[in-house]
Amino acid sequence: MLLKVGDTAPAFTVQTHEGKDLSLANLRGKKVLLWFYPKADTPG
């Protein structure tokens, strides 16, 4: 699924670098910046 600028992000939960779960629903009402960096942790 591709999102366009201004689209609502789908619900998701991810694990933080500290091993804790972070849910988008828990951030409701706050400004959130989603940044995807596909080459993170890869050589080169």
Secondary structure as GFF3:
##gff-version 3
##sequence-region A 1 44
A	DSSP	beta_strand	13	15	.	.	.	ID=ss1
A	DSSP	beta_strand	21	23	.	.	.	ID=ss2
A	DSSP	three_ten_helix	24	27	.	.	.	ID=ss3
###
